[in-house]
Amino acid sequence: MLFPDNIALYIAAALLLIALSLLICAVLFRAHTRRLYGKLNHMLDSAADGTLPEETFDESLHSALENRFHDYLTASATSAMRVAEERTRIKEIISDISHQTKTPISNILLYTELLSEQELSDDGREYVHALETQTTKLRFLIESLVKMSHLESDVFALSPRMTPLAPMLDRLHTQFALPAENKGLSLIFEPTDITAVFDEKWTTEAVGNLLDNALKYTARGGVTVSAASYEMFCRIDVADTGRGIPEEELPRIFTRFHRSPDVHDGEGLGIGLYLAREIIAKEGGYIKVSSTPGVGSVFSVYLPAARR
């Protein structure tokens, strides 16, 4: 016959044994879970650097999860690799087209120039001018496509460094002074001693595209370029007195080949703004635009004021 004291002792021992068993199970489960998470984390790291290994799994529920996760990462890595290969192939095709068409386009322009020196009728001169214009547009299109493909595939490595804005803006003023004068427009560059972090060659290309766009769509008045400095960014404003951009058009103007219905028959290919945005973004900056139809537009380029 068991005494009450012995029953209490057995119950206490049983409870202690149960508690110890639960503690051991909890520790083992935690260790297993940590191993599982560690393995999944390793899979993610391997997938990220392209070295996802083949694995052997058993029939447990956790292993089934690992197996499915492995299959998903393998499929994702394969898809990413195919996308990269396709982008490389497209880039190579565009580069080949550029190389193969460079000489024929140069020859067409040369013969067009020689033809324009001959005695031609008014219609003949008009046709020669149209031929020259379209050939020049074709050359610009091909060059822009090459730049786009190289930027998107990171073939061109931008090298931003602390640089004064003034030399770049002086070159742009020289480049666009004659086109502005030919249209009867004013072109004002306000002096500045601001420095910022940017790649001079590619930022010249980006701001030049904004200037070209401003002059192209301004019929009266002119274009003013100014700069301002802030704690983290500097700002370059390209302000025009052109036709302006309707509010509903603003979200789309930086997309590739976008042309507003209002200017669809005019000059331009719808690439310049896209290239400008891509270049500035790769330098750690951004572009904003404000516009009032019938009054004009201001394109603002924000460049980092210092290395981050």
C-alpha positions in Angstrom: 0.0 0.0 0.0 1.4 3.4 -1.1 1.4 6.2 1.4 0.3 9.7 0.4 3.9 11.0 0.7 5.1 8.4 -1.8 2.3 9.2 -4.2 3.2 12.9 -4.1 6.9 11.9 -4.7 6.0 9.8 -7.7 3.8 12.5 -9.1 6.5 15.1 -8.7 9.0 12.8 -10.3 6.7 12.2 -13.2 6.1 15.9 -13.7 9.8 16.5 -13.6 10.4 13.8 -16.1 7.7 15.2 -18.4 9.1 18.7 -18.0 12.6 17.5 -18.8 11.3 15.6 -21.9 9.5 18.7 -23.1 12.7 20.8 -22.6 14.7 18.3 -24.5 12.1 18.2 -27.3 12.1 22.0 -27.4 15.9 22.2 -27.6 16.0 19.5 -30.3 13.2 21.2 -32.3 14.9 24.6 -31.9 18.2 23.1 -33.1 16.5 21.4 -36.1 14.6 24.6 -37.0 17.9 26.6 -36.8 19.5 24.0 -39.1 16.6 24.2 -41.5 16.7 28.0 -41.6 20.5 27.9 -42.0 20.1 25.5 -44.9 17.4 27.7 -46.6 19.6 30.7 -46.0 22.5 29.0 -47.6 20.3 28.1 -50.5 19.4 31.8 -50.9 23.0 32.8 -50.8 24.0 30.2 -53.3 21.2 31.2 -55.6 22.2 34.8 -55.3 25.8 34.1 -56.4 24.9 31.5 -59.0 26.4 28.5 -57.2 23.2 26.7 -56.0 24.3 23.0 -55.5 22.5 19.8 -56.1 21.0 18.4 -52.9 19.8 15.0 -51.6 16.6 15.1 -49.6 14.7 12.5 -47.7 10.9 12.1 -47.4 10.3 14.2 -44.3 8.0 17.2 -44.3 10.9 19.6 -43.7 12.9 17.9 -46.5 9.9 18.2 -48.8 9.9 22.0 -48.0 13.6 22.2 -48.7 13.1 20.3 -52.0 10.4 22.6 -53.2 12.4 25.6 -52.1 15.4 24.2 -54.0 13.4 23.7 -57.1 12.0 27.2 -57.0 15.4 28.8 -56.5 16.9 26.6 -59.3 14.1 27.7 -61.7 14.5 31.4 -60.7 18.3 31.2 -61.2 17.8 29.5 -64.6 15.2 32.2 -65.6 17.5 35.0 -64.5 20.4 33.5 -66.4 18.3 33.2 -69.6 17.2 36.9 -69.2 20.8 37.9 -68.8 21.8 35.9 -71.9 18.9 37.4 -73.9 19.9 40.9 -72.9 23.5 40.2 -73.9 22.4 38.8 -77.3 20.2 41.8 -78.0 23.1 44.1 -77.0 25.4 42.3 -79.4 22.8 42.5 -82.2 22.4 46.2 -81.7 26.2 46.7 -81.7 26.5 44.7 -84.9 23.8 46.7 -86.5 25.6 49.9 -85.5 28.9 48.7 -86.8 27.4 47.4 -90.1 25.3 50.6 -90.8 28.0 53.2 -89.9 29.7 53.2 -93.2 26.6 53.1 -95.4 25.0 56.0 -93.5 28.2 58.0 -93.7 28.3 57.3 -97.5 24.7 58.4 -97.9 25.4 61.7 -96.1 28.5 62.2 -98.2 26.7 61.6 -101.5 23.8 63.8 -100.3 26.2 66.6 -99.6 27.8 66.2 -103.1 24.4 66.1 -104.7 23.3 69.3 -103.0 26.3 71.0 -104.7 24.9 70.2 -108.1 22.4 72.3 -110.0 19.0 71.0 -109.0 15.4 72.1 -109.3 13.6 73.4 -106.3 11.9 70.0 -105.9 15.3 68.3 -106.2 16.8 70.4 -103.4 13.8 69.7 -101.3 14.2 66.0 -101.8 18.0 66.1 -101.1 17.3 68.0 -97.8 14.6 65.5 -96.8 17.1 62.6 -97.6 19.8 64.3 -95.5 17.4 64.9 -92.6 16.1 61.3 -92.5 19.5 59.8 -92.8 20.8 62.0 -89.9 17.8 60.9 -87.9 18.5 57.3 -88.6 22.2 57.7 -87.5 21.0 59.4 -84.3 18.5 56.6 -83.7 21.1 53.8 -84.0 23.6 55.7 -81.8 20.9 56.1 -79.2 19.9 52.5 -79.3 23.5 51.5 -78.7 23.8 53.9 -75.7 20.5 52.5 -74.3 21.6 48.9 -74.6 25.0 49.6 -73.1 23.5 51.6 -70.2 20.9 48.9 -69.4 23.5 46.1 -69.5 26.1 48.1 -67.5 28.7 47.9 -70.3 29.5 51.5 -69.6 30.8 52.0 -66.1 30.0 55.5 -64.9 32.8 57.1 -62.8 31.2 59.8 -60.6 33.6 62.0 -58.8 33.7 65.5 -57.2 33.7 67.9 -60.1 32.8 71.6 -60.6 29.7 72.2 -62.7 31.1 75.3 -64.5 33.3 73.5 -67.2 30.5 71.2 -68.2 27.9 74.0 -68.4 30.4 76.1 -70.4 30.8 73.3 -73.0 27.0 72.9 -73.2 26.6 76.7 -73.7 29.1 76.6 -76.6 27.3 73.5 -78.1 23.8 75.0 -78.1 24.5 78.7 -78.6 24.2 78.5 -82.4 21.0 76.3 -82.5 19.4 78.8 -80.1 20.5 81.7 -82.2 19.2 80.1 -85.4 15.8 79.8 -83.8 15.9 83.4 -82.5 15.9 82.2 -78.9 17.9 83.4 -75.9 20.1 81.0 -74.1 21.2 82.1 -70.7 23.6 80.1 -68.4 23.8 81.7 -65.0 27.4 81.5 -63.5 28.0 79.0 -60.7 30.9 77.7 -58.6 29.0 74.7 -57.3 30.7 71.2 -57.2 28.9 67.9 -57.2 29.6 64.1 -57.6 29.0 63.1 -61.2 30.5 61.5 -64.3 31.3 64.5 -66.5 31.0 62.9 -69.9 27.7 61.1 -69.2 26.1 64.0 -67.3 27.0 66.3 -70.2 25.0 63.9 -72.4 22.1 63.9 -70.0 21.8 67.7 -69.5 22.5 68.1 -73.2 19.4 66.0 -74.0 17.3 68.2 -71.7 18.7 71.3 -73.4 18.1 69.9 -76.9 14.5 69.1 -75.8 13.9 72.5 -74.4 15.2 74.3 -77.5 13.3 72.0 -79.8 9.9 72.7 -78.2 10.4 76.4 -77.5 9.2 78.8 -80.2 9.5 82.2 -78.4 11.5 83.4 -75.5 14.4 81.1 -74.6 16.1 78.7 -72.2 17.8 79.5 -68.9 20.2 77.1 -67.1 21.0 77.7 -63.5 22.3 75.7 -60.5 21.6 75.7 -56.8 23.3 73.9 -53.9 21.8 72.0 -51.0 23.2 69.9 -48.1 22.9 66.6 -49.9 22.2 67.5 -53.5 23.0 70.1 -56.1 20.3 71.0 -58.6 20.7 72.0 -62.3 17.5 73.7 -63.7 16.8 73.8 -67.4 13.9 76.2 -67.7 12.2 77.0 -71.0 9.3 79.2 -72.2 8.0 76.6 -74.6 4.6 74.9 -75.1 4.7 73.1 -71.7 3.6 69.6 -71.0 0.0 68.6 -70.1 -0.3 67.1 -66.6 -1.5 63.7 -67.8 1.6 63.4 -70.0 4.1 64.0 -67.2 4.2 60.3 -65.9 5.1 59.0 -69.4 7.6 61.5 -70.8 10.7 59.5 -69.5 9.6 56.2 -71.0 11.3 55.0 -74.1 10.1 56.3 -77.5 7.2 58.2 -75.9 6.1 61.1 -78.1 3.3 63.4 -77.1 0.4 63.5 -79.6 0.9 67.3 -79.7 4.5 66.9 -81.1 4.3 63.6 -82.8 4.9 65.0 -86.2 7.9 67.1 -85.1 11.5 66.3 -84.7 12.7 63.8 -82.1 12.6 60.1 -81.4 11.4 60.0 -77.8 14.8 58.7 -76.5 16.5 61.7 -75.1 14.6 62.0 -71.8 14.8 58.3 -71.2 18.6 58.3 -71.6 18.9 61.4 -69.4 16.9 59.8 -66.5 18.9 56.5 -66.8 22.2 58.3 -66.7 21.4 60.5 -63.7 19.9 57.5 -61.8 23.1 55.5 -62.2 24.9 58.4 -60.6 22.7 58.3 -57.6 20.6 61.3 -58.6 17.2 61.9 -60.1 15.3 64.3 -62.4 12.1 66.2 -61.6 9.9 68.2 -64.0 7.3 70.9 -63.4 5.4 72.3 -66.4 2.5 74.6 -67.2 1.0 74.3 -70.7 1.5 77.5 -72.6 4.0 78.9 -70.1 6.9 76.5 -70.2 8.7 73.7 -68.3 11.5 73.3 -65.8 13.6 70.1 -65.8 15.6 69.8 -62.6 18.6 67.5 -62.4 19.6 66.5 -58.8 23.2 65.3 -58.3 24.8 64.1 -55.1 26.7 66.9 -53.4 29.2 64.4 -51.9 30.1 60.7 -52.1 27.8 58.5 -50.0 
